[in-house]
Amino acid sequence: MENMRYAEELLREFLIFRGFTNTLQSFESELSSEIGRNFETEKIVDLIFSIYIPKFQIEKLFGLLNFFKQCFTSPSETALISMLSKLELSVLRYYVVFALKTAQIDKVTEFFGVYGNYLLLKREDWLPWFALPYIKNPNLDPQFRVYFSKEWLDALITSFRNFLSEIFNGTRIPALLKISTEKITVKRLKNDIKQLNNRLSELQALLETKENEILRLKSISCASVEKNDLLFNSNSNNNAINPQTKNLGEPVFSEEKEIPIDISNEASSSSITQAGLEQDLNFPEVKVDFQETFLGHTSPISRCRFSASGTNIASASIDGTVRIWTYDSAAPSSRNATIYCGSEIMSLDWERRSDRLLLIGTNDGGIKAWNADAKRVVCDISTSKDYPSVLDLKCSPVEPIFVSAAASKRRGSSVLDRAGFASLTVWNMKTLKPMMVLPLGEDPPAITSICFNHNGKILAASATDGLIHIFDMSGGLQITGWPAHDTAVSSVLFGPAETSIFSLGSDGKIIEWSLHNQGQILWSTDCNRFCTEESWKECRHEISLDSEGNQLLVTSGLVRSPIYQVQKRNNGLKTLAHSGNIMSVDWHPTRNMFITGSADHSVRVTSII
């Protein structure tokens, strides 16, 4: 009954939307007396034999019969399909017989003129029927006499009634009623998935707790071993200084005083480091509103980005595959696609003014422009052979331009070390042609990250020599810059009020710099516990701010990422655990929602409370 009511509400909504007010009134009138009943076979029988045939509404009759045919799609329903074909033959023959009985010869001629070819293709025994309009007294003809009898008509109506009872009162359920059932099933499955995700998070949290405990015990053990070694060395030194003994075997102690050795510094330093590590790792876990995990990739994720509206997501893996998908099952999936680029994906960015164009930067000097509506590559750009690694791409939020940060290649132990010299190019998004190259000086170190301000007039760029460069896009000139880190800067972005810039260095420090007082640090934190030295070898760590500018999400060499509360020291959250390092992050442009791409090949969308 609940499914029936839901289907009725859907039908009301559709009739109102289409403006079928007369139909709606008739529907409401019949519903008031028929609610709760099953299909009425008698009404359908009357519709055919009392309305469609007597009023010669042949098009509606064919439409109804075709509808019945579409109901049967399963191979197990062969018997019903065969039965319907026989009934269709008899019903159409009765239509011809009824027209002849009522002396409507023109209706018979019209019927064969319109549907003659169809009938002959279906059954060859229709051929004699084409002569019926020209036979005198066809009711007396031995070949057709039976079709004019009342017994044959009664048998036809009874057979048709039994057929309808079979298909409607049996196991068949109308598709409209299945919507509610399927909706309930989907809701139940989502709840099951949520419970399994929660259970997985609990087990991963337990595993992480155990790993932290092992780390703590190892630290204590190392400190204890160092202490024993120092004591042993101290005793050895004392024995070497005072080797004299009495003849009776009694030791002779020197009058020299023992010099006390301070062995607490190293252990204390280790304890402090461990305390800092545990403090960050013990951030409370985010409270999840909902979560969706995408498992369409077959290699570690290199980049993932929300579209300008936040509806679509583009995620890339190191095997050169880009997937476009949506996290909301209610959202249209017409833009979902898989793009094979043939080379490792280094950068992704959506056109800021719509969700139509996606830019893809590769490791072999390629920039692909993917039209999400047409679902094809509309342009495949090749950068200079001297700068094959397209480390970053950014579209202007206002102008139809984008900037590419490309770099030459060299040998190195980490991703940043392998980036050589830099090239910053401004491109026209309409023609997809280069407009100008931004000045960086002679043999400039690689630009790792770029970011526009809100109106696209200012561009910030971070470099492997630790500098942050600021460009005026109207003139294409560098207007300022400063040394931000002692090591390479991996990621840079503007603060929410456009009065500051955040930077992440390979030294593990995150710093918010003032744009009004150059060089002034407004806020900083150390994320070395997450951006471990080992993780820099394969990951270009990045940061992402939420739309309010209060929460800073960072990639991680662990299975969880930290979310730092900006301007609040020692305060933050941590994400739910993946089963691998977190290689890329991004915040939704308007909602309290983020994505994390992991080395475990998964991309996760998390909406938090």
N, C-alpha and C positions, 0 to 999 in steps of 0.2 A: 504493500500500500504506500509505503514511503517513496519507493521508486516511482510509482504512478504519479504521486503528487508532484515530485520533482520534475518529471517529464511534462506534466501539465503546465507548470510554471515556465519551463523553457519555451513551450509552444505559445503561451500568452505573450512572453517577451518578444518572440519572433513576430507574431501577428501585429503587435503594437509598433515594433520597429519598422515593419514594412507598410504600415498604414492600412492593414486589412481589417478595418473596423466592422464591416458587415459580417465577415467570417468570424471575427472575435465574438460578436453578439450571438451568432448561431452556435458557436462552440460553447459559450457560457450557458446558453439555453439548454443544449443537450446534456452538458455536464451536470447540471443541477438535478437531472433525473436519472442519469446513467452512472454517476460516480460509484466506484467500487465494483462495477461489473466487468466481466471479461469481454473478449471479442464477441460481437453479435453476428453470427454467420448469416442469419435470416436477412439482416439488413443489406449485406453484400449481395446475397442472392436476389433480393428485390431490386437492388441497384442495377443489376445486369438485366434481369428478365422483365422488370416492370418500368425501367426508365431508359437505360441506354439503348436497348433493342427496340422497344415500341416507339421511341422518339428518334430513332435512327442516328444516335450519337456515336458513330463508328470510331471516331478518333479517341474519344474517352474510353470506349470499350477496349481498343487496342492498348491504350496507355495502362489500363488496369491489368490486363493480361501480361503485359511486359513487366509491370511491377512485381507480379507474382513470380515471374521467371528470375528476376534479380534477387529474389529471396533465397534462391538455392545456389550455393556456390561450392558446397562440399561434395566430394566424390561419393560419400555415403548416402547422398540424397538422390541417387540416380533413379530410383523407383518413383519418387515424387515428381521428378522432372519429366519422366515418361508419361506419367498419369496426366500431368498438366498439359502436355502436348496433345494428347488425345482429347482432353476436354476443350482445349482451344479450337481444335478442328470442329468439334460438334457445335460449340457456341457460335462460331462464324457461319456454319451451315444453317443453323436455326435463324440467324439474322437474315440470310437470303430467303429462307422459307417464309418467314414472317412478312418480308416485303412483298413476296408473291401473293400471299394470302390476303393482304390488304391492298392489292393491285397497285403497288408502288414499284412499277417496273423500272422507272428511272433510277431509283435507289439501288436496284440490283446492278444496273449498267454502270452506275457511278462507282459502286463497290469494286466490281471487277476491273474497272478502268484504273483505279488508284492502287489496289492491292493485288491485282492479277499476277504480276511477276513474282511477288513475294510468296503467294499461295502455290504457284507452280514449282518454285524452288523447294518449298517445304515438302509437298506431296504431289506426285504426278496424277493421282486419282481425282484431283480437282478439275482436270481438263473437261470431263463431260458436263460439269456444272456451268461452264461458260455458255452452254446451249439452252439453259433453263429459261431465260427471258423469251426465247423464241418457240418454246414448246407449248402447245395448247393443252390445257388441263394436266399440268405436271404432277398433280396429286394422284392421277390415275396411272402415270408411267411406272412400270414395274421397278425401274432403277431408283426412283425417287419417292415412291409411294410411302415408304416407311417413315420418312422424315416429316411427312405431313400429318402423321397420326398423333393423337393425344398421349398414347402410351409411350412413344419415343420421347416426347417432351417431358413427361413426368419422370422418366428414367434419367434424362439428362439433368434435370433440376435436382433430383435426389443424389446423383453422383457428384454434382458440383458442391452440394451442401456437405456431403460426407468428406469431400476433399478439403474444404475450408475448415471443417472441424478437426481434421487430422493435423493441418499445419498450424492452426491458431490455438487450439486447446491442448496441444501436445507440449513438447519441450521447447518449441520455438519462442523466442522472446524478441519483441521489436527492438531495433537498434537504439531508439530513443530511450527505452527503459534501461538499456545496458549502460548508459552514460553514468547514471547514479551509482550503479554497482561498481563500475570501473573506477569512479572517483573515490569510492570508499576503499577499494583495493589499493589504489595508489597511495592514499592517506595512510593505510595500515602499513604498507611497505616502507613509506618514508619514516614512520615511527619506529619500525624495526631497524632501519638503517641508522636512525639517530641513536637508538639504544645500543646498537653494536659499536657505533663510533664512540659513544660515551664509555663503553666497556673497554674498547681499544685504548682510549685516552687514559683510563685508570691503570691499565696494565703497563702502558708506556711510562706513566708517571711513577709507578712502582719500580719499573726497571731503572728509570733515571735516578730515583732515590737510592737504590742499591748501588748504582755506579758511583754516585757522589760519596756514599759511605765507604766504598772501596778506595776511592781517591783520597778520602780523609785518612783512612787507616794507612795507606801507602805513604802519605805525607808524614804521619806520626812515626812510622817505621823508619823512613829515611832520616828524620831528625834524630831518632834514637841511635841509629847506626853511626851517624856523624858524631854524636856525643861520645859514644863508646870509643870511636877511633881517636878522638881528641884526648880522652882520658888515658888511652893506651900510650899515645905518643908522649903525653906529659910524664907518665910513670917511667917510660923508657929513657927520657931525657934525665930524670932525677937519678935513675940508676947509673947512667953514664957519668954523671957529675960526681957521685959518691960511691965509688966501687970498693972502698976500704972496708975490711971486716976484721974483728979480733980473731986471735988464734983459736979461741974456743967456739968460733962460729957465730958470735954475737955481732950484729951489725953496728958499725960506728956511724952515727948520724952527723952530718955536717952542720956546722953552726949557721951556714947560709940559709936564709929564709926562702921558702918556696914562693915562686912568682905565680900568683893566681892567673888562670887562663879563662877568659870570658868566652864561653861556648854558647851563650844564649842568643847572640845576634842573628846567626843564620837560622836557628830554629824559630826565633821571633819573626824574622822576615817571612819565613815559610808560613807561619801561622797567619800573618797579616794578609798575605796573598790568598791563602786558603779562605780566610774570612770574607775577603772581597768576592772571591769566586762563588762561595756559597750564598752570599747576599744577593747577587744577581740571579743565580740559578734558582734561588728560592723566591723569586718574584711570584705573586699569586697568578694562577692560570686565568686566562680570559673567561668571562661568562658568555657562553655561546647562545645566540638567538637561533641561528640555523647554520648548517654547514653542508657544503656540496663538494665532493671530490671527483675530479676528472682524471680518468685513467687511460686516455687515448694515446699517450706517447710511449715510445719504446726505448728511450734513452734519457739521460739526465736533462732537466730543464735548464735552459740558458737564460731566457727572458720571458716575462709574462706581463701583459698590460691590459687594463680596462680601456674600453673605448670612451669617446668623449661624453656620451650619455650614460655610460656605465652598464649598458644593456649587454653588450658583447665583450668577449675576452679573446685576446690573441695570446697564444702561448707557443714558445719555440723550444726545440730540443737540439742538442749538439749534433744529432745525426742529419740536420738540415731540413727538418720538418716543422712547419707552422700549422697549428690547428686554430680555427676560429669557432667558438662555441658560446653557448649561453648557459648560465647557471640556473635560470628560472624556467621551470617546465611550462609555465603559462606564457612565456614570451615566445614570439615567432622564431623558428629555427631556420628561416629561409637563407640566412647568411652563413650558416654552418658550412665549413669547408676545410679541406686539407690541402696544403701547398707544399710541394716538394722543391726545395731550392738547390739541392746537390752539394751544399757546403755548410759548415757550421754557422749558425745564426748568432751574430754578435749584438744586434740591436733591433728594437721594434718601436714604432710610434704610430698612433692614430692621428688622422687629420683632426684638428681641434674643433673645427666648425661643424662637423658632422661625423657620422660613423661610416662614411662611404669608402674612404681610402685608408689603406694600411701600408706603411712603409716598412721594408724589411732590409736590414743591412747584414751582409755576409762577410766571411773571412777570406773571400777570394776576389774582393774588389767589386762586388755587385750590390746594387740597390734596386729592389723590386717594388713596384707600386701595384698593389692588389686592390681591385675594385670589388668591394664586398657585395654590391647589388648585382653586378654583371657576373661575379664569381670567376674572374679571370685576371691575369697579369696584364695591365694596360701599358706598362713600360718597364723595360729592364735596362737600367743604367749601369755603365761600367765606369768606375772611378779610375784615377791615374794608376798605372802599374806600379808606381813608386810607393803608393799608399793603399795597399790591398785590404787592410783590416778596417772595416767600418765599425768603430767602437761605439758610436752613439749617433742617434738621429733625433731631431726635435722639430716639430711643426710649430709655426707661429700661431698664437691664439687669435690673431686678428688678420694678418696679411696672408695672401696665398703663397707663402714661401716656406721652405724648411732648410735646416742646416745639418750638414753631415760632418762628423769628426772622424777622419780616417788617419791611419798610421801605417808606417812601414814596419817590416818585421825584422826581428833579430833574435839571437839566442838568449835564453834567460830561464831562471828557475821558477818564476811565477808568471801569471797572465800579464801583469803590469810590466814585468821586466822584459817580456817578449815584445812589447810595443816600442817601436823606435821613434822616428821623427813624425811630426804632426802636420796635418793639413785640414783647415776649416773652410768649407765651401758652402756658399748660399745658393739655393736652387729655386727656380720658379716652379711652383706646383702645377700651374696650368700647362706650361710647355715642357716641364720636366727637363729644363736646360739649366746649366750653371750660370749664375748672375755675376758673382764675384768671389774672390778668395780673401778671407779676413787675414790681416797682417799679424804674424807671430814672431817675426825676426828670422835670423838665419839659423838653420838646423834646430828648430824648436822641439823640445820634448813632446811626446805624444799627449794629445788631449783625450782624457778618459771619459769625461762626462760634460754635458752642456744642458743649459736650462734657460728658457725665456721668462721674463717677468710677465705680469698680467696683461699688459698692452702690447707686448712684442717689441718694444723699443730698446730694451736692454737684454743682452745675452751674457750669461755667466759661463765660464769654461774652466775646468780643473785640469791640471797637468801632472805628469809623472815626476816633475822636479819639485812638487809641493806648492806650486804657485796657483792662485786663482786669478783669472783674467776677466775683465769686464769690458764689453764692447757696446758701442752706440750703433744700433742697426741702421739708423737713418743715414749715417755717414760711412758706415762700415769701418770704423776706427776703434782702436783700443783706447779707452778713456782712463782706466786705472787698473791696478792689480797689486797683490801683496803675497808674501810668503805665508801660507796658511799652516803647513806641516813640514816637519823635517824629512818626511818621506813622501812617496807618491800619494796624490789625492785620487781616491777611487770614485767618489760620487759627490755631486754638488746640487743644491736646489735652493730656490728663494723661499724665505719665510712667508707666512700668510699675509702679513701687513706690508710686504715688499720693503721693509726697513732692515732686513737682515738676510744673511745667507748661511745655510748649513753646509758643512763639509765633513766627509769621512775620509780619514787618512789610513794608509796601510800600517800606520803605527797603532791602529785600533782606537784612535781618539775621534770623537764627534764634537765639533765646535760650531757654535752659532756666532757669526761675526756681524758686527754692526756696520751698516752701510753709511751711516751718518758720521761716525767716528772711526775711520779706517784703522784696522788693527785691533779694535776693542773687542774683547770676548764677552758676549752676553751670557753664554751658558755653555757648559761642556760636560762630557762624560767619557769614561773609558769603557769600551766594549770588547777589550781584548779577550775576555772570557768566552765571547761568542765568535768574534772574528779572529780565530786562532791563526798562528803563523802557518800551520800546515794547510789550512783551508785556502789561503791566498794563492797557493800553487795552481789551483784549478778554478777558483771562483773570483770574479770581479765583484766584490761586495758593494752593495748599494743601500741607500736609505730612501724612505718615502714618508711624507707627512700626510696626516688626515686633512680633510677640508677645513677644519677649524684651526689647524696648526698647533694642536695641543699634544698629539701623540706621534712619536717618531718610531717607525718600524724599520728594523735592520735585518739584513740577511745574516746567516749564521753558519758556522762550521759544525754546529751541533744539530740535533733533531728538532729543536725549538728555537724560535726567534724572540728577541726581547722587543717590547714596546715601551720605550722610555716616555715618561711624562715630562715634557719640556718645561724647564724652569723649576722643576721639582726634583731636588737632588735625592738620590737613592730611593726613587719611587718609580715603579713600573709594573708591567705585566709580562707574561710570556704566553706564546701561542700554544695551541695543542700540538702534539708531537707528530712529525712525519717519521719515516723509518730511514731517512738519509739527511744529509746536509741541506740547508735551505739556500738555494742559489739565486732566487729573484723574488722581489716583493713589490706590491703596488697597492695603494689605497683607492677605494671607490671615489669618484669625483664629488659626490654629494652625500653619500650614506656612510654610516659607521660600519664599514665592511672592507675587508682586505683580501688579497690573494697571496699565496705563497707557492712558489715553484721549487721542487725538491730534486735532489739527485736520485731519489727513489722512483723517478719518472712520473710522479703525480703532481697535479696542480689543485690546490684547495682554496675554495672560497669560504670565508668565515665572516658571518655577521655577528657582531658582539653587542651586548647590552650596555 
